[in-house]
Amino acid sequence: MTMNTQAIQLIVPYVQGGGSDQRARLVARYLAGELGESVEVVNRTGAIVGHTAIAEAAPDGRTIGQVSGEIGMMHWFGGLTPLTPEDYTPLAVPFVEAAAVIVRQDAPWKTLAEFLETCRGRNIVGSGGPNFGVWKFSLVGLLDKLGIDAGRLEWAETLSGEQGLAKVIAGEAEVAPITLTDARGPLRSGEARALANMDAARHPAFPDVPTVQELLGIPWSVAHWRGLVAPKGLPAKIRERYVAALRRVAANPDFQREAQASSFTVDWRFGDEFTRYMAEDDAMFGRIIRLLGPRAGSASNLH
C-alpha cells in the first residue's frame, strides 16, 4: 500500500502562537507519530472563518480541525453563523480549562469582591477574544448570577485571549477573563494578577489562586474546551483510526509531561462522549444567551 505523501491539515481558527495554536501544535506532533503521517497546522484566523473552513472541507480524513466551545455559542446570535456542533465529526477533546478573572498588577482591586463591587457602580472594560466568545460569557454569567447588570461589562474584541490580556496590561481594558494557563507569562512576570479561578478546584500550576466558590460561596465554573473534529460525514473507519491514534496520544507519557510543563489542563473525551459533551455545552450556552437577552451583547463583526 502506498503511503499518502500529502500532509494532513489541522485547521486552527485562531492566531499562530496563541493558546489554541499552542495546544493544537502539541497534539499534532504526537498525532503525526501515531498515524505515521505528517500533520500540518494551518491557522485560519477568525472564529467563524476557521470553523467554517473545517466544516466545508472534504470528509476524506485529509483535513481535520481544532474547534472550541464557541461552536456552541456563535449560532445563538441570530445571523452570525448557522454552524453548530452537528456540522462536525467529533474525534476527541484533550483540553478543558476554566476562565479566571485577571487584571493588571497595579489594578485598584486586591480581591474579587472589590472588583465586583466596582462593577455594581460603573461599567468595566473587558477583553479576550470575540464578543460572542466563552471568555466574555464566563464573566457576564457571573455578574448576572450575582444580580449585577451584565450590561456593565463593555467588551474590547480581539482574536485571542492573549491579545485581550495585552490590552489589559497596556491599560486599554481592565479585566481579561481568560485561562490561567494562557496568562501564565504575564502572571509569572508580575505584569498581571489573578483575582479568582472560575473552576471547581484550584489550578495545580497556580495553587495560590482561589476559586469563585471559595471566595463568594457560590458554585461558578465555566470551562473552555478545545477539541479535534473532522468535517461531517467522515467515514466510520477513518474516524475509528483517528480516535484510536488520539487514545494513544493521551496515554503517551511524553505527551502528558509536555502538557503538564505548559500548565495545560488535560481532560480527554473521545468519539461519542465528545459528541454528548458538545451537545450539553451548546444547550448550556443557549440557555444563558436566551436568559440574558439584549444584555448578552450584540453579534460580533470580528469574523
N, C-alpha and C positions, 0 to 999 in steps of 0.2 A: 504494500500500500504506500503510495507517495505522500510524503508529509506536505501539508499546506504551508507554503513559504510566506504567505501574506500574514502579517501580524493581526491578531485580534485587536480591535479597537475598543477601549474602555472610555466612554464619554463621561466627562465630569462637567456639570453645569455651573461651575464656579471657577474663580480665578486661580491661576497657577501659583503655587506657594501657600495658598490658604489652607484652612483646616480640612476642608473636604478633599482638596487636592492631595494633601499630605497623606491622609488615610487611604485614598484610592491608590496612590503610588506604592504604599506599603503592601496592600493586598495584591496589587498587580504583579509585583515582583515575585511573591510566593506562589501566586496562581500560575504564573508562567512556568515555574519549575514543576508544578504538579501536572500541568497539561502537556509539558514538553513543547510548548509553542511560545512565541513572543507575544506579549500583551502590551500594547502601546496606549498610554494615557493621552487622551485628546481633550483639551479644555474648550468647551463651547459655552463661554461665559454668559450668564444671564439665566435665571431660574427657568423662565418659560422657554427661552431659546434652547437651552441644553436638554431639558426634559422632553421637549418636542422632538429634538433630533434623535433621542433614544427611541421614542415611541414610533417614529416614522422609518427607522432603519429596517432593513430586510431581516425577517426572523430566521436567519440561517446559521446563527451561532458565531458569526464573524464580528458582530457588534453587540456589546453589552454596555451597561452604564451604571453609574452610581447615582441613585436618586436619594432624596432626603424627605423628611417629614412634611416638607412644603408641598409635596404632591397631594397630600391630604388636606391642603388649605386653599391653594390657589383657585380651585374651581368653585369654591363657595362665594367668591367675589364675582358677581354677575358680569359676564362678558370678558373676564380676564383670560381664561383658558378653559376649554372643555375637558382637559386631561384629568383623569382620576387614576387611582391605583389599578383599576381594572384594565388600563391600557398597556400593562406590562406583564411579563412573566417573572414572578419573583424567584430569585435564586437563594440569596442569603443576606442577612443583615448582621455585620460584625459589630458595629459601633452604636451604642445607645448612651447618650450623655446629656446631663442636665444643664440648664441655664443657671447662671449666677448673676448677682447684682454687683456690677463692677464700676467703680468710679475712679477719678484721678486721685493720686496720692494726697494732694493738698485740698481735696474737696471738703466742704464745711461739715459733712456728716461723718460721725465716727461710728454710728450704729445704723442698722436697718430701720429701726423705729424713728430715728431722727430724719432719715431720708423720706420715709412715708409721711411723716408729719408735714414736711415741706410740700409734698405732693398734694396734701389736702388744701394747702393755701395758695399754691400757684402752679403754673404749668412747668413741666420739666421736659428738656430736650433729650431724647434717647437716640441711639444709633446702633447699627449692627445688622446689616442685611436689608432686604427689601421691605416695603410697607406691609406686605402680606405674609411675612416670614414668622417662623416659630419664636425667634428671639423677642420680637415685639410683643407677641401674644403671651409669652411667658410672664411679662411684666403687666400687660394690660389685664390679664386674667387675675393676677394677684391684687391689683388695685380694685378691680370690680368686686372681688371676694371680700375685701375689707371695707366696702362701701365708699370707696374713693372714686370720684368721677373719672372714668377711663379716658375721657377727653383731655385730662390734664397731661397726658403723655403726647408730646409732639414728636415726630419721627424724622430724622435726617437719614434718608436712604443711602445705602452703599451696596456693593456687590458681595461683601463678605463681612463676617463678624469682626475679623481683624481690622478691616478698614473702619468699621464703626468705633472700635476701641481707639484707633489712631485719632479719630475726630475728638473723642473724649480727652485724650492726652493733650491734643492741640488746643483745647478749650472751645471747640466748635459744637460740642454736645456735653451732656452732664452725666449720662449713665449708659453703659453698654451691657445689656443683659445677655451675655454670651457664655460659653463654657469656660470653666477654669482652665481647661487644657488649652483652648485657643488663646487665652490671655496669659499663658504661663510666662512668656518672655517679659512683658511689662510688669507682671506681678512680682517676678523674681528680681527684676532690676530696680524695683521700688518706684516705678512710674505710676503704678495703679494699685488700688486696694479692692479687695472683695468684701462686701458687707454681708453677704449670705449666699448659700448654695441652694438652689431650688430642686433638691433631691431628697429622697427618703433617708439618706445617710450621708455622712461627710465623705468627701473625696479622699481616697487613700494618699494621693500625692499632695493634698492641701488639707491636712488634718486640723489646722487651726481655724478653718473657715466653717462657721456653724451653719446649720440648715435653717430654713424658714420656720419649720416646725419647732425647733429648739428655741428660736428667738421669740416667736409670736404665739406658739401653742396651737397653731392650725396646720393641718396637713396641706402642703402645697408642693407638688413635684411636677415639673414639665420637662419631658425628655425629648431630645432631638436625635433621631436616628439617621444613619447613612447606610444604605443597603444596595446590594448589587442586583440588577434586573436585566432581562433581555426584552426585546420587543414582544408584544402579544403574538401568540401563535407559534412560539418556538416549539419544534418537535420534542416529544417527551424524551426520546433517547438523548438528545443534545442537552436538554435540561438536566437529566439524571447525571450526565457526565460532569457538568459544571457543579452541581450540588455535591457530588462525591469528591471532586477536587477541592472545593471550598471546605468541606469537612476535614480534609487532610491538612489544609492550611490552618484551620482552627486548632488542630491537635499538634501542630508543629511547635516544639519548644522555642525555636529561634524566633518564630513569628511572635509568640507570646512575650518573649523577652524584649523584642523591639517595640511592641505596642506598649508595654509597661514603661520602658525607658522614655517614651514620648508622652507618658501620662494619659494615653488613650484608654477609655473605659470600654472594654470588650464584653459584649453580651450577645452571643450568637443566636440566631434563629434561622432555620433552613426551610426551603421549599414551602409546603403548605402552612407551616407555623408562621412563616414570614407573611404569607398571604393574609392569614387571620389578623396578624398584628397590624398590618397596613389598614385593613378594613376598620379595626377598632379605633385606630388613631384618626382616621378620616371622619368617623362618626363623632368622636370627641370634639374635634375642632369645628365640625359643622354645628354642634350644639352651642359651643362658645360663641362663634361668629353670629349665629342667629339670635342668641340671647342678647349680645351686645348691640346688635343692630347698627345704627349710624355711629355709635361710639367705637365700633371696631375699626373705623378708618376707611378711607376711600381706596379703591383699587389702584395699584401701582402702575406707573408708566415705565418702570425700570425693568424692561424685559430682557 
